Amino acid sequence: MRLSTSGIIFVLAGAALIITAYRFALPGLLPAGLLLLGLVLLSALLILWGTRRVSITMSTNLHEVALSPSSDRYPLAAEGKEVEVQARVTNIGQLAIPAATIDFVPAEGFGDSTSGDVPALAHGTSQTVLTSFTPNRRGVTGIDAVLITVFGPFGLVTMKKKVHGAFPVAVSVPILPARIPQDSSIRPARLDDGKVRTGHTTRDFHTREYVPGDDLRHVHWPSTAKSGELMVRHEADEETLYALILIDLVADEGAEEPSDLEIEFLLAAATAAGTAFLKSDYEVNVVAPGHQIRFKGAREIDKLRLLTALVRPGRVELPSHDNPNHIVICSVGDQRGQELAAHFSRRVPVTLRTLSEIDDLTMLGLSEDLPESWTTFESKRSRSGTDRMSAEPGPGTAGAGGASSTPGSASSPPGGASSAPQGVRR
């Protein structure tokens, strides 16, 4: 609490009148001096009471997401995208609250401080203050505190007080488009011949003509009526496609630890690849330092994005895997990436993304204008001694302006991992 300029004048004038009244025996000045000091004191008491009876509720239009097994839910934003935040100020006291100013103090990386004005509020009334932020760093950030500055009656006293604590917001890496190739190295051919379906049950089927010996209970009457031939149901061979994504965030021995921006490149690579696989009906198992989560279906893309906000640098622990159809490894160093790839069968396509693919880190951060090679996968087969997949510049991954390997690719390194042209680590 502090006195305004008017409040300081009132206090000085009141004190002078009281001193003059006693010093020169002028009792008529004493009530005037006491009145001036009393007005300042009354203003301070009203402010103190008013700020104790203010309720602020924070909200945002962002979708809230939680990662199991944790029950913590976070509003999910994307780096570089504007976030609107609403503060609803309510007077829950019996007395009116004078006009006030709301200050939003953001956490590091969430944007610049903002403020808004609140008119005088009678008992039980509310006012919504709308503000916006543009986060520039991934992670759990948000608003650290909300402060209210209340101006007392007569403008004699102002008081600034914290009325709301932290309002966390999870900020993911930028959302980048990506696609996976529809070739046989990535997508089993049987998915395209109508005789295999993706799913998690054994109830999918196709129909065929009846042959002697078929169980009549399996006759499919709608198809029979349509074709004029006796048709029976035949359960399809079911296969759930599965991609494994490893995110390893430690440098090779003797190398510098990655910067925050370099980590964002790798996480953007993993997220773009995971999103592409989920949209293509894959199950995606993402293994990162401290996390191992299996995502099922495009509806869980937001959970994958939340994971990128929660991941911290560290070494990934290889999971026990069950025949993934494809493996994507996002690693800081080439040596570590090859070590991880060597643990997998050569028959499994491996895409390896490392920081050596990055030729230019002059960008202040990731953007939607990344090179096409970041956001698309291209795949082709070549022969080099034995049949192996060759790497093409591809997306979903971690390098701006650099060539990169692709799903369904393998080359000379052990473990079937594909290697990319070496760039400059900055």
N, C-alpha and C positions, 0 to 999 in steps of 0.2 A: 504494500500500500504506500502511496506517495501523494504529497500535496501538489496540486496544480499551481500555476502562477497566481490565480485568483485566491486559492487556499492559502498560499504563503502571505499574500497581502492581508487577508482577513486575520491571520494569526498575529502578524506584526502589528496591525492596527489595533486589534483587541488588546494585546499586551501593552501597547503604548497608552491606550486609554486607561487601563487599570492602573498602570504605574503613575500616570498623571493624576488620576483621581486621588491616590494616596499621598503623592508627593506634594501636591499643591492644595490638598483638602477641597477637592471638587467632587463631591459624592454623586453629582448628576452624571458624571462620565462613566462611573462604574457599571451601571446596567448596560450601557452601550458596548463596553469592552467585553463584558460577559456574554452578551448576545452574539458578538462576532465569533468568539471562541466556541460558543455553544453550537452555532451553525456548522462550523467545521467538524466538531465532534459528532453531531447528529448525522452529517453526511457520511462520515467514516463508519458509524454503526450501521446505517442503512445498507451501505455497500457490503460490509462484512456479513450481514444477514442475507442479503440478496444473493451473493455468490454461493452461499451454502445451500440455497434452494434452487440451484440450476441443474438440470439433467440434460446430458448430451448423449444421443444415440448415433453411432456411426454405421454407415451402410455403403454399399457399392453395387453397381450393376454386374459385377463379375460373377462368373459361375464358381461356386465353392466345390473344392475337390479334396478328397482324403485318400491316403495310401494305406492299405491294410499292411500290418495289423494295427497300426496307429489309428486312433480315432480323431486325431487333430485334423480339422478342416481349414483350408486356406482359400480365400478368394484368389483366383489364378489369372495373372496378367502376363503379357508377353513383352519382352524387352523392346523398347522403342515405340510401343503403342500407348496412346493416351489413356489414362485411367481416371474416371470420374468418381469422386467421393462426396457423399452427402453427410452433413452433420445436422441432426434435428435438435434444436435447442428448445427446451420446455421449462417454463416457470412452474415449479411444483410447490412454491411457497404461497403464503396468503397475501403478501405485499407485491406491488408492481416492481418490476426490475427495470432500471433505466437503460438507455441505449448502451450497447456494448460492441466490442470488436472481437472476432474469433481468429486466432492464429493457429495454423497447422504447421507443426514442426516435423518434417519428414526425416526418416532414417537415411543413412548414407546410401546413395545410389537410387533413391526413389524420385528425386527431382528437387526443385527449389521450394522454399517456404512460401506459403500463400496465406491470405487473410480474407475475411469477409465481415460485413457489418450486420449487426442484429438490432432491430428497432426495440424500443421499450416494450416489455411484455407484461400484460396483466396476468393475474392468477389463472393458471391452467392453460394459457395460450402457448403456441409453439411457432417457431420460425425455422425454415430449412435453409441452410447455407450450402451452396454447391461450389465445389472447387475441383481442380483437375491436376494430375501429375503425369509426367512422362518418365518412367523408370529407365535408367541407362545401365543397369547392372543386374545380372541374374542373381537369384538367391531369395531368402526370406527377408523382406524389407518392409516397407509400409510407412506408417505414421508413428513417430515416437511419442508424441504428446499433442494434446489440444489445449490451448490456453485461451482464457477469456479475460478481456480487459473491460471493466465496468466503470463508467463515469458516474460519480455520485450526483445528488441534487445540487443545483447551483454551480456545478462544475468545479467544486472545491477540492475533491479528492478523486483519485483514480486507483484502481486495484487490479493487478494482473494475477491470475490464479490458474493452476493446472486443474482442469475439470474432466479430463479423460486421459487414460493411459495409452499404451501402445495399441495400434490397430494393424496387425501383421497382414501383409500381402505377399504371396509367393510370385516371383517373377521368373518365368522360364526363358530359355534362349529364344530368339526369333523363330517364328513359324515359317519354315521353308518348304515349298512344294517338292515332291520327289515321286518317282515311279520306278517300278522294277520291271525288267524285261520279261516278256511272256514266252521265253524260250524253254526248251526242255531241261536245261541245266538248272533252272530255277523252279519251274512249274511242271510237275509230272504230266506227261502227255495224256495219261488216262483221264485227267480232269477235263479234257476237251472232247472226249469221245462219247460223253453222255453215260458212261458206265461207272463213273466214280463221283462221289459227292464229298464235299467237306462237311465236317460236323463232329458231334460227340456222342451220337447214338448209332444204333444199327437198324434204324427204321427207314432209311432212305432206300429207294428201289427204282428200277426201271422195268418196263414191260417188254415181253417178247412173245412170239407165237407159241401156242401150246404144242407140246410134243408128248407122245404116249409115255405114260409113267409119271407125268406131273400131277401133283396133288390138286384135285379140283377145288379144294378150299382156297387155293391161291389164284383162282381166276379173277381177273380184273375186269369187272363188268363194264365200267365206263369206256375203257379202251376197246373192249369187244364190240360194244354197240357202235362205236365210231368207225371201226375198221371193217366190221363184218366178219372178222376172223376171231377165233377163240384166243384170247390173250391172257397170259398169267403174269403175276408179279414176280420179279426176281430181285432179291436184295442186292444192292450195289456193294462193291468193295469200298469200304470207307477209309478215308485217310485225312487226318488233320495235319495240315502243313505247319511247320514249326521252324522259326528262325531264332538263332541265338545271337545276341549282341553283347559283346564284352567292352567295357569302358575302363581302361587302365590309365591312371593319372599320376604316374611317377616317372621321373626321367631315367634314362639309362645311366649306368654307373659312370661317374665322372662328368656327367652333363649337367647343365643348369636346370633347376626346377622350372616347370612351365609357368608362364604368367597367367593372370586371370583371363586375358583375352585369348590366349592359346587354348586354355581349358574350354572356353566358350566355343571355339572352333570345333573341338572334338565332340563336345556335347551336341552341338548343332548337327554334326555329321550323324551321330547316333540317333538323334531324334528324327531327322528327316528319313533315315533308312527305316527306323521302326515304324514311323507313320505309313510309309509306303507298303511295308509288309502287312500291317494291320488292315489297311484298306484293301489288300488283296487276299483277305480271309486267312492269313497266317495267324497262328499263335506266336507271340514274341516273348522270349525270356530275356530280360535285360539284367545283366550282372554288372554292378558298379561297386566302387569301394563302400562297404557298409550296407549294400542293398542287393537283393535278388528278388525280382518280382516278375511274375508271368502275366502278360496282358492278353486278353482275348477279345478280338473284335474292334472295329473302328470306334465304338462307343467309349473305349478306354484310352483313346489318344490323349485326352486331357490328363489322365493319370500319368501317362508317360511324360508329358510336359512338366507336371509337378515334380516328378523325379529329378528332372534336370535342375530344378531350383534347390533341391535338397542335397544333391551330391556334393561331397567334399573331396579334395585331392587325396589320393591314396592308392595303394596297390590292390588290384582286384584278385579275388580268390576264385580259381576255376571251379565251376560247379560240376556235379555229376550230370552228364547230359545223356539224352535218350534219342540219338540219331536225328539231329536237326537237319532240315533240308538245306539250310544255308547258315553261314556264320559270318558275322561282321565284327571285326576287331578294330576299335578306336584306341590307339596307343600313342603316348607321347613320343617314344623313341622307336626306331626301326628294330633295334636289337630285342627290346622287350616284346614288340609286336610279333617278331618271328618266333620267339620262345613260346608265346601263347599259341600261335598257329601250329607249332610242332606237336602239340598235344592232341590234335585231331586227325582223323583219317584223311588220306589224300582223296578219298572218294567224295568227301564233303566239300562243296565249293566254299571258299573263304575269301572275303573281301578285307583287305588290310588298309586302314587309314592311319597315317602318322603325320606328325608335324613337319617332317621333311618335305611334304607335298606343298607346304605353304611358301610361296615365293614373295609375298608382299603382306606385311602386317601394318601398313601405313594407315589403314582404315581405323577410325576411332572406335568402331564397333561393328558388329554384324549388321547387315541391312538386307532389304528385299532385292537389292540390285546385285546380288552375288552372281558370279559367272554361271553360265548354263551347266558347266561340268559339275557344279556343286549340287544341282537339283535334279539331275536325270541320271539314270543308269543306262549304260550301253554295254552290250556284251557280244562277243564273237568268239569263235573257236579257231585255234591255229594249231599247227603241229610243230613241236620242237623236240625231236628225239622220240618222245612218247606223247600221246594225246594229252594236252593240258590246255587249260583256259588261259587266254591272254588277257592282260589288263587293259581296259580302255578308260579314258577319263570319265569319271562317274560321279554321282551325286551322293546325296544323302550324306555328304560327308565333309571331311574336314579340311579342305584347303581352298583358299581363294586363289584363283588364277593358276593353280598347279594341276598337273595330270594326276589321276588317281585310279586305283584299281576298282573292280566292279564285281557285283555278285556273280557267282558262277565262274569265277576266275581263279586260276592257280598258276603258279610259275615255278621257277627253280627253287625258291626257298623251301625248307622242310615244312611238312604239315600241310602242303597244298595251298599255302598262303600266297596270294599274289603280291607282287612288289611293284612300287611306283617309281617313276623317275625321281631322283633325289633333288630336292630344292634347297633353299637356303634357310636355315633356322635362324630367326632373328630374335 
